[in-house]
């Protein structure tokens, strides 16, 4: 009986550790990277994003969130 309970505890602990994984980056690091990419976009993005089109969007239609 003790072996079964010990086995269940071990399996549950392993499942918990597998499911709960720490994030790769912290929120501050993610925001910093996002700001860096927005200020200096990669060359590949220039083909798909037209800044002229972005200026035509009314400020009322822009929201954060």
Phi and psi in degrees as GROMACS dihedral restraints (atoms count N, CA, C in turn):
[ dihedral_restraints ]
;  ai    aj    ak    al  type     phi  dphi    fc
    3     4     5     6     1   -65.1    20    10
    4     5     6     7     1   -36.1    20    10
    6     7     8     9     1   -65.3    20    10
    7     8     9    10     1   -37.8    20    10
    9    10    11    12     1   -66.6    20    10
   10    11    12    13     1   -45.9    20    10
   12    13    14    15     1   -64.3    20    10
   13    14    15    16     1   -42.9    20    10
   15    16    17    18     1   -62.3    20    10
   16    17    18    19     1   -41.7    20    10
   18    19    20    21     1   -61.9    20    10
   19    20    21    22     1   -42.9    20    10
   21    22    23    24     1   -63.7    20    10
   22    23    24    25     1   -41.8    20    10
   24    25    26    27     1   -63.5    20    10
   25    26    27    28     1   -43.0    20    10
   27    28    29    30     1   -64.5    20    10
   28    29    30    31     1   -44.2    20    10
   30    31    32    33     1   -64.0    20    10
   31    32    33    34     1   -42.3    20    10
   33    34    35    36     1   -65.5    20    10
   34    35    36    37     1   -38.8    20    10
   36    37    38    39     1   -64.7    20    10
   37    38    39    40     1   -41.1    20    10
   39    40    41    42     1   -65.9    20    10
   40    41    42    43     1   -40.2    20    10
   42    43    44    45     1   -64.6    20    10
   43    44    45    46     1   -42.4    20    10
   45    46    47    48     1   -61.8    20    10
   46    47    48    49     1   -45.7    20    10
   48    49    50    51     1   -66.0    20    10
   49    50    51    52     1   -33.2    20    10
   51    52    53    54     1   -71.2    20    10
   52    53    54    55     1   -43.7    20    10
   54    55    56    57     1   -72.5    20    10
   55    56    57    58     1   -44.9    20    10
   57    58    59    60     1   -89.9    20    10
   58    59    60    61     1   101.0    20    10
   60    61    62    63     1  -114.7    20    10
   61    62    63    64     1   137.5    20    10
   63    64    65    66     1   -68.0    20    10
   64    65    66    67     1   149.2    20    10
   66    67    68    69     1   -64.3    20    10
   67    68    69    70     1   150.8    20    10
   69    70    71    72     1   -70.8    20    10
   70    71    72    73     1   -41.0    20    10
   72    73    74    75     1  -126.6    20    10
   73    74    75    76     1   150.7    20    10
   75    76    77    78     1   -80.0    20    10
   76    77    78    79     1   166.2    20    10
   78    79    80    81     1   -61.8    20    10
   79    80    81    82     1   -40.7    20    10
   81    82    83    84     1   -62.7    20    10
   82    83    84    85     1   -42.7    20    10
   84    85    86    87     1   -64.4    20    10
   85    86    87    88     1   -39.2    20    10
   87    88    89    90     1   -65.7    20    10
   88    89    90    91     1   -42.4    20    10
   90    91    92    93     1   -65.4    20    10
   91    92    93    94     1   -41.4    20    10
   93    94    95    96     1   -61.5    20    10
   94    95    96    97     1   -44.6    20    10
   96    97    98    99     1   -64.4    20    10
   97    98    99   100     1   -40.8    20    10
   99   100   101   102     1   -63.3    20    10
  100   101   102   103     1   -43.1    20    10
  102   103   104   105     1   -63.2    20    10
  103   104   105   106     1   -40.3    20    10
  105   106   107   108     1   -63.7    20    10
  106   107   108   109     1   -42.4    20    10
  108   109   110   111     1   -68.4    20    10
  109   110   111   112     1   -34.9    20    10
  111   112   113   114     1   -72.1    20    10
  112   113   114   115     1   -34.8    20    10
  114   115   116   117     1   -76.8    20    10
  115   116   117   118     1   -35.1    20    10
  117   118   119   120     1  -130.2    20    10
  118   119   120   121     1    77.3    20    10
  120   121   122   123     1   -67.3    20    10
  121   122   123   124     1   148.9    20    10
  123   124   125   126     1   -62.0    20    10
  124   125   126   127     1   156.6    20    10
  126   127   128   129     1   -61.2    20    10
  127   128   129   130     1   -31.2    20    10
  129   130   131   132     1   -64.9    20    10
  130   131   132   133     1   -28.3    20    10
  132   133   134   135     1   -71.7    20    10
  133   134   135   136     1   -26.3    20    10
  135   136   137   138     1   -64.4    20    10
  136   137   138   139     1   -24.0    20    10
  138   139   140   141     1   -75.0    20    10
  139   140   141   142     1   -28.3    20    10
  141   142   143   144     1  -103.2    20    10
  142   143   144   145     1   -18.5    20    10
  144   145   146   147     1  -114.3    20    10
  145   146   147   148     1   124.3    20    10
  147   148   149   150     1  -105.4    20    10
  148   149   150   151     1   119.8    20    10
  150   151   152   153     1   -70.9    20    10
  151   152   153   154     1   -22.3    20    10
  153   154   155   156     1   -64.7    20    10
  154   155   156   157     1   -41.3    20    10
  156   157   158   159     1   -65.1    20    10
  157   158   159   160     1   -34.0    20    10
  159   160   161   162     1   -68.6    20    10
  160   161   162   163     1   -31.9    20    10
  162   163   164   165     1   -70.8    20    10
  163   164   165   166     1   -22.0    20    10
  165   166   167   168     1   -79.2    20    10
  166   167   168   169     1   -13.1    20    10
  168   169   170   171     1   -77.2    20    10
  169   170   171   172     1   123.6    20    10
  171   172   173   174     1   -62.5    20    10
  172   173   174   175     1   145.1    20    10
  174   175   176   177     1   -63.7    20    10
  175   176   177   178     1   -24.4    20    10
  177   178   179   180     1   -67.0    20    10
  178   179   180   181     1   -25.6    20    10
  180   181   182   183     1   -88.3    20    10
  181   182   183   184     1    -2.4    20    10
  183   184   185   186     1   -98.5    20    10
  184   185   186   187     1   126.5    20    10
  186   187   188   189     1  -139.4    20    10
  187   188   189   190     1   153.5    20    10
  189   190   191   192     1  -106.4    20    10
  190   191   192   193     1    97.7    20    10
